[in-house]
Amino acid sequence: MELKKAYKCANCGYGKMIHEIIDCEIGDASCDKVIIPAIEVDIYDTCGKKFFGYEAALKLEIVK
């Protein structure tokens, strides 16, 4: 877990951004869930708002 710059969250106005590698679950109520492993994401530690970089967005778009 790597701490990023201390920008205030646009969602809640608080928190610190943390860089993590997570398994991301996508899908909706009409289909099965799909888990994409090892996605790099920046997450605010207070509200959980996630920001995906370019490579992560490409991985997620391929699955769609």
KOLKE-457642 format. One record per residue: residue in three letters; z, x negated, y negated of N, C-alpha, C in turn; residue number from 1. Coordinates in pm, whole numbers, m for minus. Atoms other than C-alpha are relative to their C-alpha. Layout:
BEGIN
{'ALA' {Z X Y} {Z X Y} {Z X Y} NUM} ...
END
This chain:
BEGIN
{'MET' {0 m85 116} {0 0 0} {0 m90 m124} 1} {'GLU' {16 83 118} {m114 m155 m328} {14 86 m124} 2} {'LEU' {m21 m75 124} {7 m34 m670} {m114 m30 m96} 3} {'LYS' {109 14 96} {m275 26 m917} {56 7 m142} 4} {'LYS' {m42 m8 140} {m266 46 m1298} {80 128 m24} 5} {'ALA' {m92 m111 26} {m4 281 m1443} {m61 104 m96} 6} {'TYR' {58 m107 79} {m237 548 m1583} {76 128 33} 7} {'LYS' {m63 m129 m26} {m76 888 m1625} {m100 91 70} 8} {'CYS' {84 m91 m76} {m210 1149 m1386} {m51 112 m89} 9} {'ALA' {59 m110 75} {m449 1402 m1542} {46 135 54} 10} {'ASN' {m44 m123 m64} {m313 1662 m1300} {142 38 m41} 11} {'CYS' {m141 m32 27} {65 1636 m1358} {58 m75 m120} 12} {'GLY' {m49 75 115} {104 1381 m1640} {103 m107 33} 13} {'TYR' {m102 96 m42} {339 1157 m1438} {m55 m89 111} 14} {'GLY' {28 74 m122} {342 909 m1155} {m74 m129 m17} 15} {'LYS' {74 125 m9} {183 585 m1052} {m105 14 108} 16} {'MET' {109 m5 m96} {m144 538 m871} {21 m106 108} 17} {'ILE' {m17 89 m113} {m119 384 m526} {m129 m4 81} 18} {'HIS' {122 16 m80} {m412 244 m326} {39 1 147} 19} {'GLU' {m31 m10 m143} {m402 344 41} {m127 16 82} 20} {'ILE' {106 m28 m96} {m623 364 347} {54 110 90} 21} {'ILE' {m48 m117 m72} {m590 705 509} {m107 54 94} 22} {'ASP' {93 m80 m79} {m748 924 774} {m15 132 m73} 23} {'CYS' {26 m117 83} {m910 1208 581} {m51 115 86} 24} {'GLU' {40 m119 m74} {m938 1558 727} {m78 92 m93} 25} {'ILE' {81 m90 82} {m1219 1777 594} {m42 120 84} 26} {'GLY' {42 m122 m66} {m1340 2125 677} {50 119 m79} 27} {'ASP' {m49 m120 65} {m1282 2484 575} {35 104 106} 28} {'ALA' {m46 m103 m94} {m1165 2810 732} {m109 45 97} 29} {'SER' {109 m49 m85} {m1509 2886 878} {m48 m100 105} 30} {'CYS' {47 99 m98} {m1551 2563 1078} {116 m87 48} 31} {'ASP' {m101 92 m52} {m1361 2303 1277} {27 m111 m101} 32} {'LYS' {m38 113 85} {m1179 2021 1101} {m57 m129 60} 33} {'VAL' {52 131 m40} {m1325 1670 1112} {89 m105 m65} 34} {'ILE' {m83 108 53} {m1116 1355 1070} {m87 m125 m14} 35} {'ILE' {72 124 27} {m1279 1053 906} {105 m110 m15} 36} {'PRO' {m103 104 4} {m1073 738 974} {m27 m104 m108} 37} {'ALA' {4 117 89} {m997 454 731} {m78 22 m129} 38} {'ILE' {60 m27 130} {m1096 604 396} {90 m62 m108} 39} {'GLU' {m78 56 110} {m985 404 89} {11 104 m111} 40} {'VAL' {m25 m103 100} {m826 630 m171} {111 m45 m93} 41} {'ASP' {m108 20 96} {m614 607 m486} {74 132 m12} 42} {'ILE' {m81 m122 m3} {m326 858 m476} {113 m15 m101} 43} {'TYR' {m118 m1 87} {m71 951 m741} {121 34 83} 44} {'ASP' {m119 m13 m84} {277 920 m594} {82 126 m28} 45} {'THR' {m80 m119 32} {420 1231 m767} {m64 128 49} 46} {'CYS' {65 m128 m34} {164 1509 m715} {m96 m9 118} 47} {'GLY' {89 16 m114} {m60 1362 m443} {m148 12 m33} 48} {'LYS' {140 m8 42} {m384 1391 m646} {m73 m123 51} 49} {'LYS' {77 110 m61} {m650 1179 m470} {m128 m26 m77} 50} {'PHE' {125 44 60} {m938 981 m617} {m72 m89 100} 51} {'PHE' {78 74 m97} {m1211 856 m383} {m101 m88 m72} 52} {'GLY' {98 92 54} {m1424 552 m462} {m139 32 55} 53} {'TYR' {139 m23 m37} {m1799 528 m411} {m22 m6 151} 54} {'GLU' {20 15 m144} {m1791 403 m50} {68 112 79} 55} {'ALA' {m70 m111 m66} {m1534 666 51} {m77 130 m17} 56} {'ALA' {78 m121 25} {m1743 938 m110} {m125 4 87} 57} {'LEU' {117 5 m88} {m2048 822 87} {36 37 143} 58} {'LYS' {m44 m35 m136} {m1856 841 415} {25 149 13} 59} {'LEU' {m30 m143 m5} {m1738 1192 333} {m127 84 m13} 60} {'GLU' {126 m75 19} {m2085 1306 222} {m85 1 125} 61} {'ILE' {79 8 m124} {m2247 1191 548} {46 107 98} 62} {'VAL' {m55 m97 m93} {m2016 1421 743} {m34 143 m40} 63} {'LYS' {32 m136 47} {m2090 1724 526} {m129 43 56} 64} 
END
